Amino acid sequence: MTDRSPTPDGLLILPRLRVQNANAISSPHTWGFPAPTAFLGFVHALERRLASRFHQRFNGVGIVCHHFEPQTFKPNKRQHRVFTQSRNPVYLKRDAAKFIAEGSPAAIVEEGRAHLEATLLIAVYGDFDEGLEREDFALAAFDTAQGMRLAGGSLLPPGPRAPKAEWVGWPAAQREQHAVFRRLRRRLLPGFALVHRPDLLGERLAKLQTEQAESGVLDALLDLTRLNHSPVQPEATDDAPPPDKVEWQIERRPGWLVPLPIGYAGISDLYAPSSVANTRDASTPFRFVESLLSLGQWISPHRLNSLEQLLWHHGGDPMAGLYRCINRYAELLPASDDIDSAFPDSDLQGA
């Protein structure tokens, strides 16, 4: 369990970012929506670009997806899907003889792309002197983001009716925080927020180990994210014995669960800076890593009870070789999913 992050001074809301050709392959085993590492990296790069003009710090980002369109198709009307690929640079058939004479053309690099629309809520630390500076900060952040890459994709210009970037001050009192968050989470609809669910993964692992002791975490992850067809024997009645045939039913999942890459785990020692050839940064220690997989869930924003349940943070432990993204949705999940149960006063009912 991680310590609760300090209360931010405000939220920078980048609404309805339209991303074209984002990377849809986030690990060697999964494809789909980009991993949280892509969004945390985007926010870190945005903070560095704004550092010359503003001195605010970013620590945490909430991810809400409004639209996702993977660039796939079904070949020959089959059930499986393949990614739409392209050869770069493109050549015509009449140029084939030239390529054969000079050498074979460049192969198609296997890649997966997707178009998406997402809203990012960035926790900001460091207040402003006046309200006009807050508006300048939100506008500058949005303009800067338009010239950046998000998960390898290009950001498209916003539409004429698209909402503008906004700075929302975050109060210090917990009761006021709930009131502000109630208003904020409704503005994120329609959409789905990405959260981490290691609690469900642990429960399924314990269940599998009671049935088969050698079951591991990967077995639990596969069992939760695939479609499981189970045979059900119809019950006998007084008039007729049970039929010989069984009924096959699909096991209901406890939510919209997906396998989720949440970071990296070291598979080598931590080498000194510049001791490994061809590294990107000669002043930073280097380590070979592999992807960390866990369980994520898409939930409607109105089911969130606090801002901290939405935010993703960096979490690094070089001694253990773990570099991962941390989301505390499961840790902060109350006994009741209704935010009004904690603050039932009438002044929050109409917020």
KEKE-3310 file (N, C-alpha, C; in steps of 0.2 Angstrom, whole numbers, plus 5000, padded with zeros to 4 digits):
npx = (5004:5003:5008:4996:4995:5000:4989:4983:4986:4978:4968:4973:4964:4963:4953:4944:4954:4959:4967:4977:4981:4988:4999:4994:4999:5005:5012:5022:5011:4999:4986:4977:4970:4981:4994:4995:5008:5011:5003:5007:5020:5018:5012:5023:5033:5025:5026:5039:5041:5033:5041:5049:5042:5032:5031:5025:5022:5018:5010:5003:4989:4973:4964:4952:4942:4934:4931:4936:4945:4951:4963:4959:4954:4944:4950:4944:4932:4933:4933:4944:4954:4965:4979:4978:4990:5004:5015:5030:5042:5027:5026:5023:5016:5023:5035:5041:5051:5062:5065:5068:5080:5088:5088:5078:5062:5059:5053:5037:5034:5029:5015:5003:4989:4978:4964:4959:4949:4951:4951:4961:4965:4975:4985:4991:5004:5007:5002:4994:4997:4986:4970:4970:4982:4980:4971:4980:4989:4982:4978:4991:4996:4987:4989:5003:5002:4996:5006:5013:5017:5006:5006:5013:5005:4997:4991:4975:4968:4956:4938:4926:4916:4922:4926:4936:4953:4955:4958:4955:4953:4958:4951:4956:4949:4940:4927:4923:4931:4924:4912:4917:4922:4911:4904:4913:4915:4903:4904:4913:4906:4899:4909:4923:4933:4950:4956:4965:4964:4970:4965:4954:4961:4969:4959:4953:4965:4966:4955:4957:4968:4962:4956:4966:4981:4994:4991:4995:4998:4997:4988:4976:4974:4972:4960:4951:4950:4946:4933:4924:4917:4905:4899:4882:4871:4854:4841:4832:4815:4799:4791:4799:4815:4832:4838:4849:4858:4869:4868:4877:4885:4890:4902:4899:4908:4915:4913:4920:4934:4951:4967:4982:4996:5007:5019:5036:5048:5064:5076:5090:5105:5108:5116:5130:5130:5133:5140:5134:5133:5126:5115:5101:5102:5117:5120:5112:5108:5107:5096:5090:5074:5057:5040:5027:5012:4995:4979:4966:4952:4938:4928:4913:4914:4905:4904:4916:4923:4932:4945:4958:4956:4955:4967:4983:5000:5018:5029:5043:5055:5071:5079:5072:5070:5058:5047:5034:5017:5005:4989:4976:4963:4957:4962:4956:4942:4926:4915:4902:4897:4892:4895:4887:4885:4895:4895:4881:4875:4863:4868:4876:4869:4863:4875)
npy = (4994:5011:5027:5041:5053:5070:5084:5091:5108:5112:5107:5103:5102:5094:5093:5081:5077:5073:5060:5053:5039:5032:5022:5005:4994:4989:4981:4965:4955:4961:4971:4986:4999:5012:5010:5016:5021:5028:5040:5045:5048:5057:5068:5071:5076:5087:5095:5098:5105:5117:5122:5133:5144:5143:5137:5127:5110:5094:5080:5066:5059:5058:5047:5047:5039:5043:5039:5026:5019:5006:5002:4990:4975:4962:4949:4941:4939:4933:4928:4932:4947:4958:4969:4985:4987:4997:5001:5010:5020:5021:5011:5010:4997:4998:5002:4991:4983:4991:4991:4978:4977:4986:4981:4973:4980:4990:4981:4978:4986:4978:4985:4992:5003:5015:5026:5038:5047:5056:5063:5071:5073:5082:5083:5097:5105:5120:5136:5150:5168:5177:5176:5178:5173:5159:5156:5159:5149:5137:5139:5140:5127:5119:5123:5120:5106:5102:5102:5090:5073:5059:5044:5040:5045:5057:5073:5080:5095:5104:5103:5115:5117:5111:5108:5120:5120:5119:5127:5121:5125:5116:5112:5113:5107:5092:5090:5100:5096:5084:5090:5098:5087:5080:5088:5089:5075:5072:5080:5073:5063:5057:5043:5033:5028:5024:5012:5003:4986:4977:4970:4962:4953:4946:4940:4931:4923:4917:4909:4901:4894:4886:4876:4872:4869:4873:4885:4901:4919:4923:4914:4917:4930:4927:4920:4930:4939:4933:4925:4913:4898:4888:4872:4869:4859:4856:4857:4844:4840:4836:4830:4826:4818:4825:4832:4824:4832:4846:4864:4877:4891:4908:4914:4927:4942:4952:4966:4978:4971:4971:4966:4974:4983:4990:4995:4992:4979:4975:4965:4964:4969:4985:4996:5007:5024:5027:5015:5006:5003:5014:5019:5030:5040:5046:5050:5044:5030:5013:4999:4983:4979:4971:4970:4974:4966:4968:4969:4979:4990:4997:5010:5019:5037:5042:5033:5034:5039:5048:5060:5054:5041:5041:5046:5042:5038:5040:5027:5021:5009:5007:4998:4986:4984:4988:4998:5006:5010:5018:5016:5020:5016:5003:5003:5013:5010:5011:5004:5006:5011:5023:5040:5049:5043:5045:5059:5065:5077:5089:5100:5095:5088:5094:5097)
npz = (5000:4996:5002:5004:4992:4992:4994:4980:4972:4962:4948:4931:4917:4902:4890:4880:4870:4854:4847:4834:4826:4838:4848:4849:4854:4868:4876:4875:4876:4875:4867:4862:4871:4875:4887:4904:4906:4895:4896:4908:4904:4894:4901:4910:4900:4896:4907:4908:4896:4899:4909:4908:4908:4917:4934:4940:4947:4941:4946:4945:4935:4928:4918:4906:4894:4879:4867:4856:4843:4836:4823:4814:4805:4798:4790:4775:4780:4792:4810:4818:4821:4812:4812:4803:4791:4784:4771:4772:4763:4752:4737:4719:4708:4696:4699:4704:4697:4698:4712:4713:4706:4712:4725:4738:4743:4757:4772:4779:4794:4808:4817:4828:4827:4833:4834:4846:4859:4872:4889:4900:4917:4926:4941:4949:4957:4966:4967:4959:4957:4953:4946:4932:4928:4930:4919:4908:4910:4909:4895:4889:4892:4885:4871:4870:4872:4860:4850:4853:4855:4859:4866:4855:4845:4834:4839:4835:4829:4839:4838:4833:4843:4854:4871:4881:4888:4905:4922:4938:4954:4968:4983:5001:5012:5015:5014:5005:4994:4990:4985:4975:4967:4964:4955:4945:4940:4933:4922:4915:4908:4893:4895:4900:4914:4918:4929:4942:4947:4957:4968:4964:4956:4965:4973:4963:4961:4973:4974:4963:4967:4977:4970:4961:4966:4960:4953:4946:4946:4933:4927:4935:4929:4916:4917:4922:4911:4900:4890:4898:4896:4904:4909:4913:4922:4919:4931:4939:4938:4946:4937:4926:4923:4924:4909:4897:4890:4893:4898:4891:4898:4898:4909:4921:4922:4935:4931:4918:4914:4910:4903:4909:4905:4917:4920:4922:4925:4932:4924:4924:4932:4939:4929:4928:4923:4906:4904:4897:4880:4867:4874:4878:4886:4893:4906:4915:4926:4919:4915:4910:4906:4908:4903:4915:4919:4924:4931:4925:4925:4917:4921:4924:4926:4936:4946:4953:4969:4974:4970:4971:4968:4954:4949:4942:4947:4946:4952:4958:4962:4963:4970:4971:4958:4952:4942:4940:4937:4948:4955:4966:4967:4971:4984:4990:4990:4996:5008:5003:4987:4984:4984:4992:5004:5013:5014:5018:5019:5016:5008:4999:4990:4979:4972)
capx = (5000:5007:5005:4992:4998:4998:4983:4986:4983:4972:4968:4973:4959:4964:4947:4943:4960:4959:4973:4977:4987:4991:5001:4989:5003:5008:5017:5022:5006:4992:4985:4971:4971:4988:4995:4996:5014:5011:5000:5012:5026:5016:5012:5030:5035:5022:5028:5046:5040:5031:5045:5053:5037:5028:5035:5020:5024:5013:5010:4996:4985:4967:4963:4945:4942:4927:4930:4942:4944:4957:4964:4959:4949:4943:4952:4940:4926:4934:4932:4950:4956:4972:4980:4979:4997:5006:5022:5032:5037:5023:5028:5018:5019:5027:5042:5044:5057:5068:5067:5071:5086:5092:5087:5071:5060:5058:5048:5031:5035:5022:5013:4996:4987:4971:4962:4955:4948:4952:4951:4966:4965:4982:4986:4996:5006:5010:4997:4996:4996:4980:4966:4972:4988:4978:4969:4985:4992:4978:4979:4997:4997:4983:4993:5009:5000:4994:5011:5016:5014:5003:5006:5015:5000:4997:4985:4972:4965:4950:4933:4923:4912:4926:4927:4943:4957:4953:4961:4950:4956:4956:4951:4960:4944:4938:4920:4923:4934:4919:4907:4920:4923:4904:4902:4918:4914:4898:4907:4917:4902:4900:4916:4925:4939:4954:4958:4969:4961:4974:4961:4950:4966:4971:4953:4953:4970:4965:4949:4960:4972:4959:4954:4972:4986:4999:4989:4998:4995:4995:4982:4971:4973:4968:4954:4947:4950:4944:4927:4924:4910:4904:4893:4877:4866:4848:4838:4827:4808:4795:4788:4804:4822:4836:4840:4856:4862:4870:4868:4884:4884:4896:4903:4899:4913:4914:4915:4924:4940:4956:4974:4984:5003:5007:5026:5042:5052:5071:5079:5097:5108:5108:5122:5132:5129:5137:5143:5131:5133:5120:5109:5098:5105:5123:5120:5107:5109:5103:5094:5086:5067:5052:5033:5023:5005:4991:4972:4963:4945:4935:4922:4910:4916:4900:4906:4922:4921:4937:4950:4963:4954:4956:4974:4989:5006:5024:5031:5049:5059:5077:5082:5068:5069:5051:5046:5027:5011:5001:4982:4974:4956:4955:4963:4951:4935:4923:4910:4897:4900:4889:4898:4883:4884:4900:4893:4874:4872:4859:4871:4880:4864:4862:4881)
capy = (5000:5017:5033:5045:5059:5077:5087:5096:5115:5112:5102:5105:5098:5094:5089:5079:5076:5068:5057:5049:5034:5031:5015:5001:4988:4992:4975:4959:4951:4964:4976:4990:5006:5013:5009:5022:5024:5033:5046:5048:5051:5063:5073:5073:5080:5093:5099:5100:5111:5123:5124:5139:5150:5142:5133:5122:5103:5089:5073:5062:5060:5054:5045:5045:5038:5044:5036:5022:5015:5002:5001:4983:4973:4955:4946:4936:4939:4928:4931:4935:4953:4959:4977:4988:4989:5001:5001:5017:5023:5017:5011:5007:4991:4999:5003:4985:4981:4995:4989:4971:4978:4989:4977:4972:4986:4989:4977:4981:4985:4977:4990:4993:5009:5017:5033:5039:5053:5056:5068:5070:5077:5082:5086:5102:5108:5126:5140:5156:5175:5180:5172:5178:5168:5152:5155:5159:5143:5132:5140:5138:5120:5115:5124:5116:5099:5101:5100:5085:5066:5056:5037:5039:5047:5065:5076:5083:5101:5103:5105:5122:5116:5107:5112:5122:5118:5123:5126:5120:5125:5111:5115:5109:5103:5086:5090:5104:5092:5080:5094:5099:5081:5078:5092:5087:5069:5072:5083:5068:5059:5050:5041:5027:5030:5018:5011:4997:4982:4971:4966:4957:4948:4942:4936:4926:4919:4913:4905:4896:4889:4881:4871:4869:4873:4876:4890:4907:4925:4923:4910:4921:4936:4925:4918:4935:4943:4929:4922:4907:4895:4883:4868:4869:4854:4858:4854:4839:4842:4830:4827:4823:4818:4830:4830:4821:4837:4852:4870:4881:4898:4912:4917:4934:4945:4957:4973:4978:4970:4971:4965:4981:4984:4995:4997:4987:4975:4974:4958:4964:4973:4992:4998:5014:5028:5027:5009:5002:5007:5015:5021:5036:5045:5044:5052:5040:5022:5009:4992:4980:4978:4968:4973:4971:4965:4967:4969:4985:4990:5003:5011:5026:5042:5044:5028:5036:5042:5053:5061:5050:5035:5042:5048:5037:5041:5036:5023:5018:5006:5004:4992:4980:4983:4989:5004:5005:5016:5017:5019:5018:5015:4998:5004:5018:5008:5011:4999:5008:5014:5030:5046:5053:5039:5048:5066:5065:5083:5092:5105:5092:5084:5097:5099)
capz = (5000:4995:5006:5001:4989:4995:4991:4974:4973:4957:4942:4924:4913:4895:4888:4873:4866:4849:4845:4828:4826:4844:4848:4852:4857:4874:4879:4871:4876:4875:4863:4864:4873:4877:4894:4908:4906:4889:4898:4913:4900:4891:4906:4912:4895:4896:4913:4906:4891:4902:4915:4906:4909:4924:4939:4943:4946:4939:4950:4944:4929:4927:4911:4904:4887:4877:4860:4854:4836:4833:4815:4812:4800:4798:4783:4772:4785:4798:4816:4821:4818:4811:4811:4796:4790:4778:4769:4771:4759:4748:4730:4715:4705:4690:4702:4707:4694:4700:4718:4712:4703:4717:4731:4740:4746:4765:4774:4783:4801:4812:4822:4829:4828:4835:4835:4852:4861:4880:4894:4905:4923:4929:4947:4949:4963:4965:4966:4955:4961:4951:4942:4925:4927:4929:4913:4904:4911:4905:4888:4887:4892:4879:4865:4870:4871:4853:4846:4856:4853:4865:4865:4848:4840:4833:4842:4830:4831:4842:4834:4834:4849:4859:4877:4882:4894:4911:4928:4943:4960:4973:4990:5006:5016:5012:5012:4999:4989:4987:4982:4968:4963:4961:4949:4940:4937:4929:4916:4911:4905:4893:4895:4905:4918:4918:4936:4943:4951:4960:4973:4960:4954:4971:4975:4959:4962:4979:4972:4958:4971:4981:4965:4959:4970:4957:4949:4947:4944:4925:4927:4937:4925:4910:4919:4923:4905:4894:4890:4901:4895:4909:4908:4919:4922:4921:4937:4938:4941:4948:4931:4922:4926:4921:4902:4896:4888:4898:4895:4891:4900:4899:4916:4921:4925:4940:4928:4912:4916:4904:4905:4909:4907:4922:4921:4920:4930:4930:4922:4925:4937:4937:4927:4929:4917:4900:4904:4891:4873:4863:4878:4876:4891:4896:4913:4919:4926:4914:4917:4905:4909:4904:4905:4921:4918:4930:4930:4925:4924:4914:4925:4923:4931:4941:4951:4957:4975:4976:4965:4971:4964:4947:4947:4941:4949:4945:4957:4956:4967:4960:4973:4969:4951:4949:4939:4939:4938:4954:4955:4972:4967:4975:4991:4993:4988:5002:5008:4999:4981:4984:4988:4997:5010:5017:5016:5017:5021:5010:5004:4993:4986:4972:4969)
cpx = (5004:5004:5001:4996:4996:4993:4986:4983:4978:4973:4968:4969:4961:4958:4947:4949:4959:4965:4973:4983:4991:4994:4996:4993:5007:5013:5017:5016:4999:4992:4978:4973:4978:4988:4996:5003:5015:5008:5004:5018:5024:5015:5019:5033:5032:5024:5035:5046:5038:5035:5048:5048:5033:5032:5030:5023:5018:5015:5004:4992:4979:4966:4956:4945:4934:4926:4937:4940:4950:4957:4965:4954:4949:4945:4947:4934:4927:4933:4938:4951:4963:4973:4981:4986:4998:5013:5025:5040:5033:5026:5023:5021:5024:5035:5045:5050:5063:5070:5070:5079:5091:5092:5080:5069:5059:5052:5043:5033:5029:5021:5006:4994:4980:4970:4958:4954:4947:4953:4956:4965:4972:4982:4992:4997:5009:5004:4999:4994:4989:4976:4968:4978:4986:4975:4974:4989:4989:4978:4985:4999:4993:4987:4999:5007:4999:5000:5016:5013:5011:5002:5008:5011:5000:4990:4982:4969:4958:4944:4930:4920:4916:4927:4935:4946:4955:4957:4955:4954:4954:4957:4954:4955:4941:4931:4919:4926:4928:4914:4910:4920:4916:4902:4907:4917:4908:4900:4911:4913:4900:4907:4917:4932:4943:4957:4961:4965:4965:4970:4957:4955:4968:4965:4953:4959:4969:4960:4952:4964:4969:4957:4960:4978:4992:4997:4993:4995:4993:4989:4976:4969:4970:4961:4949:4946:4947:4937:4927:4917:4910:4898:4888:4872:4859:4845:4832:4820:4804:4792:4793:4811:4826:4838:4848:4861:4863:4869:4875:4882:4890:4897:4903:4905:4911:4916:4918:4931:4945:4963:4977:4992:5004:5014:5031:5045:5059:5073:5086:5099:5107:5115:5124:5131:5135:5141:5140:5131:5126:5114:5107:5101:5111:5124:5116:5109:5105:5102:5089:5079:5063:5045:5030:5016:5001:4984:4969:4956:4943:4928:4919:4912:4911:4901:4912:4919:4926:4942:4955:4962:4955:4963:4979:4995:5012:5026:5037:5053:5065:5080:5079:5068:5062:5050:5039:5022:5007:4994:4979:4966:4954:4956:4958:4944:4932:4918:4904:4900:4897:4893:4894:4883:4890:4898:4886:4871:4868:4862:4875:4875:4863:4869:4882)
cpy = (5006:5023:5037:5051:5065:5080:5092:5103:5116:5107:5105:5100:5099:5090:5087:5079:5071:5066:5052:5045:5033:5023:5011:4994:4990:4987:4970:4954:4954:4969:4980:4997:5007:5012:5016:5025:5029:5040:5049:5051:5057:5069:5076:5077:5086:5098:5102:5106:5117:5126:5131:5145:5149:5137:5128:5115:5099:5082:5069:5064:5055:5053:5043:5045:5039:5041:5032:5018:5012:5001:4994:4981:4965:4952:4941:4934:4934:4932:4934:4942:4954:4967:4979:4990:4993:5001:5008:5017:5019:5017:5008:5001:4992:5000:4996:4982:4985:4993:4982:4972:4981:4985:4977:4978:4984:4985:4981:4980:4984:4982:4990:5000:5010:5024:5033:5046:5052:5062:5067:5075:5077:5086:5090:5104:5115:5131:5146:5163:5178:5175:5172:5174:5161:5151:5155:5152:5137:5132:5138:5130:5116:5117:5120:5108:5097:5099:5094:5078:5063:5048:5036:5042:5055:5067:5081:5090:5100:5106:5112:5122:5113:5111:5114:5120:5122:5122:5126:5120:5119:5113:5110:5105:5097:5086:5094:5100:5087:5084:5096:5093:5079:5082:5090:5080:5068:5075:5078:5063:5061:5048:5035:5029:5023:5018:5004:4993:4976:4967:4961:4951:4944:4938:4930:4921:4914:4908:4899:4891:4885:4875:4868:4873:4876:4882:4897:4913:4926:4919:4914:4927:4933:4923:4924:4939:4939:4927:4915:4904:4889:4879:4868:4864:4856:4854:4849:4842:4835:4826:4823:4823:4823:4827:4828:4827:4843:4858:4874:4888:4901:4915:4924:4937:4951:4964:4972:4977:4969:4970:4972:4981:4991:4997:4992:4985:4974:4967:4958:4968:4980:4994:5005:5018:5028:5020:5004:5006:5008:5017:5028:5042:5043:5046:5049:5033:5019:5002:4990:4978:4974:4971:4970:4971:4964:4968:4976:4985:4997:5004:5018:5031:5043:5038:5029:5040:5048:5054:5056:5043:5035:5043:5042:5041:5037:5033:5019:5015:5003:4998:4986:4979:4984:4997:5004:5011:5013:5020:5016:5017:5009:4999:5009:5017:5008:5005:5000:5012:5021:5035:5049:5049:5042:5055:5066:5071:5086:5097:5102:5088:5087:5099:5096)
cpz = (5000:5000:5001:4998:4992:4991:4986:4976:4967:4952:4935:4920:4906:4892:4881:4868:4861:4846:4839:4828:4832:4844:4852:4854:4862:4878:4874:4871:4875:4869:4864:4866:4876:4885:4898:4908:4900:4892:4903:4909:4897:4896:4909:4906:4894:4901:4911:4901:4894:4908:4914:4908:4915:4928:4943:4942:4945:4943:4950:4938:4929:4920:4910:4897:4885:4870:4859:4848:4834:4826:4814:4807:4801:4791:4781:4777:4790:4805:4819:4817:4817:4810:4804:4795:4784:4777:4768:4769:4754:4741:4726:4711:4699:4693:4705:4704:4697:4707:4718:4710:4708:4724:4733:4743:4754:4767:4778:4790:4804:4817:4822:4830:4830:4836:4842:4854:4869:4883:4899:4911:4926:4936:4947:4956:4962:4963:4962:4960:4959:4947:4934:4923:4926:4922:4908:4904:4908:4898:4885:4887:4886:4873:4865:4869:4863:4848:4849:4853:4860:4863:4858:4843:4840:4836:4836:4833:4834:4838:4837:4841:4855:4865:4878:4888:4900:4917:4933:4950:4965:4980:4995:5010:5012:5010:5005:4993:4986:4983:4975:4964:4960:4955:4943:4936:4932:4922:4912:4907:4898:4892:4900:4908:4919:4925:4936:4948:4953:4965:4970:4958:4959:4973:4970:4959:4968:4978:4967:4962:4975:4977:4963:4962:4966:4952:4951:4945:4937:4924:4929:4932:4918:4911:4920:4916:4899:4895:4892:4900:4900:4908:4914:4917:4924:4927:4935:4941:4943:4942:4926:4925:4922:4914:4902:4894:4893:4894:4896:4893:4900:4906:4916:4925:4930:4937:4921:4913:4910:4907:4904:4910:4912:4924:4919:4926:4928:4929:4922:4930:4934:4935:4927:4923:4912:4900:4899:4885:4870:4868:4876:4880:4894:4903:4918:4920:4921:4917:4911:4909:4905:4907:4911:4919:4924:4927:4930:4924:4922:4918:4923:4928:4937:4947:4955:4964:4977:4970:4965:4968:4957:4945:4947:4943:4947:4952:4956:4963:4964:4963:4972:4962:4948:4948:4937:4940:4944:4954:4961:4972:4971:4983:4994:4992:4995:5002:5004:4993:4980:4988:4993:5003:5015:5019:5014:5018:5014:5006:4998:4988:4979:4969:4962)
residu = (MET:THR:ASP:ARG:SER:PRO:THR:PRO:ASP:GLY:LEU:LEU:ILE:LEU:PRO:ARG:LEU:ARG:VAL:GLN:ASN:ALA:ASN:ALA:ILE:SER:SER:PRO:HIS:THR:TRP:GLY:PHE:PRO:ALA:PRO:THR:ALA:PHE:LEU:GLY:PHE:VAL:HIS:ALA:LEU:GLU:ARG:ARG:LEU:ALA:SER:ARG:PHE:HIS:GLN:ARG:PHE:ASN:GLY:VAL:GLY:ILE:VAL:CYS:HIS:HIS:PHE:GLU:PRO:GLN:THR:PHE:LYS:PRO:ASN:LYS:ARG:GLN:HIS:ARG:VAL:PHE:THR:GLN:SER:ARG:ASN:PRO:VAL:TYR:LEU:LYS:ARG:ASP:ALA:ALA:LYS:PHE:ILE:ALA:GLU:GLY:SER:PRO:ALA:ALA:ILE:VAL:GLU:GLU:GLY:ARG:ALA:HIS:LEU:GLU:ALA:THR:LEU:LEU:ILE:ALA:VAL:TYR:GLY:ASP:PHE:ASP:GLU:GLY:LEU:GLU:ARG:GLU:ASP:PHE:ALA:LEU:ALA:ALA:PHE:ASP:THR:ALA:GLN:GLY:MET:ARG:LEU:ALA:GLY:GLY:SER:LEU:LEU:PRO:PRO:GLY:PRO:ARG:ALA:PRO:LYS:ALA:GLU:TRP:VAL:GLY:TRP:PRO:ALA:ALA:GLN:ARG:GLU:GLN:HIS:ALA:VAL:PHE:ARG:ARG:LEU:ARG:ARG:ARG:LEU:LEU:PRO:GLY:PHE:ALA:LEU:VAL:HIS:ARG:PRO:ASP:LEU:LEU:GLY:GLU:ARG:LEU:ALA:LYS:LEU:GLN:THR:GLU:GLN:ALA:GLU:SER:GLY:VAL:LEU:ASP:ALA:LEU:LEU:ASP:LEU:THR:ARG:LEU:ASN:HIS:SER:PRO:VAL:GLN:PRO:GLU:ALA:THR:ASP:ASP:ALA:PRO:PRO:PRO:ASP:LYS:VAL:GLU:TRP:GLN:ILE:GLU:ARG:ARG:PRO:GLY:TRP:LEU:VAL:PRO:LEU:PRO:ILE:GLY:TYR:ALA:GLY:ILE:SER:ASP:LEU:TYR:ALA:PRO:SER:SER:VAL:ALA:ASN:THR:ARG:ASP:ALA:SER:THR:PRO:PHE:ARG:PHE:VAL:GLU:SER:LEU:LEU:SER:LEU:GLY:GLN:TRP:ILE:SER:PRO:HIS:ARG:LEU:ASN:SER:LEU:GLU:GLN:LEU:LEU:TRP:HIS:HIS:GLY:GLY:ASP:PRO:MET:ALA:GLY:LEU:TYR:ARG:CYS:ILE:ASN:ARG:TYR:ALA:GLU:LEU:LEU:PRO:ALA:SER:ASP:ASP:ILE:ASP:SER:ALA:PHE:PRO:ASP:SER:ASP:LEU:GLN:GLY:ALA)
# end
